[in-house]
Amino acid sequence: MPSLRDVQRGFAAAVVFGAAVFALGVLSGALRCDRSTFHFAGMTLAFVMLTVDGRSPWIVAVNRFLEVSIGIFVSLLLTAVWHEHASVGG
């Protein structure tokens, strides 16, 4: 069962997250961005803010950078190796 301190910390994190999403909405509206820009900004905010573990933020950032870099490398490699041939008929 979570302690009162854990519940308070979770509530505070939810309030900060909600305020950040609101600020993103105001900023997106002020800059007249597309709705998709706000969606991507919100997803990025969630990925960054909702990572909860006891490790140093620098370790989390390096791990996330390596994971994304490896994913980009593998997708580019697959794109280069797995050529899609144009259809000849028509």
C-alpha positions as CSV (number, residue, x, y, z in Angstrom):
1,M,0.0,0.0,0.0
2,P,1.5,3.4,-1.0
3,S,2.3,5.8,1.8
4,L,0.8,9.2,2.1
5,R,4.2,10.7,1.0
6,D,4.0,8.7,-2.2
7,V,0.5,9.7,-2.9
8,Q,1.4,13.4,-2.4
9,R,4.4,13.1,-4.6
10,G,2.3,11.5,-7.3
11,F,-0.4,14.2,-7.1
12,A,2.3,16.9,-7.3
13,A,3.7,15.2,-10.4
14,A,0.3,15.0,-12.0
15,V,-0.3,18.7,-11.3
16,V,3.0,19.7,-12.8
17,F,2.3,17.5,-15.8
18,G,-1.1,19.0,-16.3
19,A,0.3,22.5,-16.1
20,A,3.0,21.7,-18.6
21,V,0.5,20.3,-21.1
22,F,-1.6,23.5,-20.6
23,A,1.5,25.6,-21.2
24,L,2.2,23.6,-24.4
25,G,-1.4,24.3,-25.5
26,V,-1.1,28.0,-24.9
27,L,2.3,28.1,-26.6
28,S,1.1,26.1,-29.6
29,G,-1.9,28.4,-29.9
30,A,0.2,31.6,-29.7
31,L,2.5,30.3,-32.4
32,R,-0.4,29.1,-34.5
33,C,1.0,25.6,-34.8
34,D,-0.9,22.7,-36.3
35,R,-2.7,20.4,-34.0
36,S,-0.3,17.6,-34.8
37,T,2.5,19.8,-33.5
38,F,0.8,20.0,-30.1
39,H,0.2,16.2,-30.1
40,F,3.9,15.5,-30.8
41,A,4.9,18.0,-28.1
42,G,2.6,16.4,-25.6
43,M,3.9,12.9,-26.4
44,T,7.5,14.2,-26.0
45,L,6.6,15.8,-22.7
46,A,5.0,12.5,-21.5
47,F,8.1,10.5,-22.4
48,V,10.4,13.0,-20.7
49,M,8.4,13.7,-17.5
50,L,6.8,10.3,-16.8
51,T,10.1,8.4,-16.6
52,V,10.3,7.3,-13.0
53,D,13.2,5.5,-11.5
54,G,15.9,6.1,-9.0
55,R,18.7,6.6,-11.4
56,S,20.5,9.8,-12.2
57,P,18.8,11.9,-14.9
58,W,22.0,11.8,-16.9
59,I,22.0,8.0,-17.0
60,V,18.4,8.0,-18.1
61,A,19.1,10.6,-20.8
62,V,22.1,8.6,-22.1
63,N,20.1,5.4,-22.2
64,R,17.2,7.1,-24.0
65,F,19.7,8.7,-26.5
66,L,21.3,5.3,-27.2
67,E,17.9,3.5,-27.6
68,V,16.7,6.1,-30.1
69,S,20.0,6.1,-32.0
70,I,20.0,2.4,-32.3
71,G,16.4,2.4,-33.5
72,I,17.2,5.0,-36.1
73,F,20.2,3.1,-37.2
74,V,18.3,-0.2,-37.5
75,S,15.5,1.4,-39.4
76,L,17.9,3.1,-41.9
77,L,19.7,-0.2,-42.3
78,L,16.5,-2.1,-43.0
79,T,15.5,0.6,-45.5
80,A,18.8,0.3,-47.3
81,V,18.8,-3.5,-47.4
82,W,15.1,-4.2,-48.0
83,H,14.5,-2.4,-51.3
84,E,10.9,-2.1,-52.5
85,H,10.8,-2.7,-56.2
86,A,8.5,-0.6,-58.4
87,S,5.7,-2.5,-60.1
88,V,6.2,-3.1,-63.8
89,G,2.6,-3.6,-64.9
90,G,0.1,-0.9,-65.5
